[in-house]
Amino acid sequence: MRCTSEVVYPRYSLPFANLAFNLLNLVVLRSIIYAIAYAKSPVKIPSEPYYAVLWTLPILAIAHAAFVSLFF
């Protein structure tokens, strides 16, 4: 039986998969929700939370890649 790194160290790649899933949901679902809400509401919807998450997800991925060796 071969021992691959994904079997031995799944805690390294699972956060990246989770962050990618979060980014996909952010881009697809929030964009649809913002488009629907923008069409129905005369009030401008704040976009700062949307862009804050777009900045935060790559920072979390870089931090995880840099500091994961401290835990293993």
N, C-alpha and C positions, 0 to 999 in steps of 0.2 A: 504494500500500500504506500503510495506516495504522499508525502506530507507537504501540502501547499501552504503558502503564507496566509491565504484567506481562511483556511480551516484553523490554523494556529492563532492568528491575530485578527479575528473578526472585529475587534473593538477599534481597529485602525480604520477600516473601510466603511463600517456602518454609519458613523457620523457624516461621512462624505455623501453617502447615499441619501441620508436623511436631509442634508442641506440641499442636495440637488432636487429632491422631491419638494421641499419647501419653496425653492426658487421656481420650479415649474408651476406649482400651485399659485404662487404669487403673481407670476406673469400672466397666466391664463385666467384664473378665477377672479382675481382682484381687478384685472383690466375689464372683464365683463361686468363685474359689479359696479365699477366706477362709470362705465359707459351707460349702464341702465340708470344709475342714480343721477348722473349728469343730465340725461335726457328728461327725467321726470322732475328734477328739482331746480328751481331758479337760483338757489343758493350755491355758491361755489364750494365744492368739496375740497378740503385740504389734502394736498398731495405729499406733505412732508412725511407722514408715516410710511407711505409707499416707498419713497426714496431713501428713507432711513433704513428700511429693511434691505433694500438693494445694496446699500453700503455695508450693512452689518453681516450679511451672509458670507461674502468673500473674506471679510476680516476674521470671522469665526473659522472658516476653512483654513486660512493661512496660520492662524494661531494653533489650531488642532494639529496641522502638519508639522509645525515647528516644535511644539511642546509635548507631542505624544511619546517621544522617546524617554521623557522623564518618568513616565508612569510604567513603561515596560522595561 
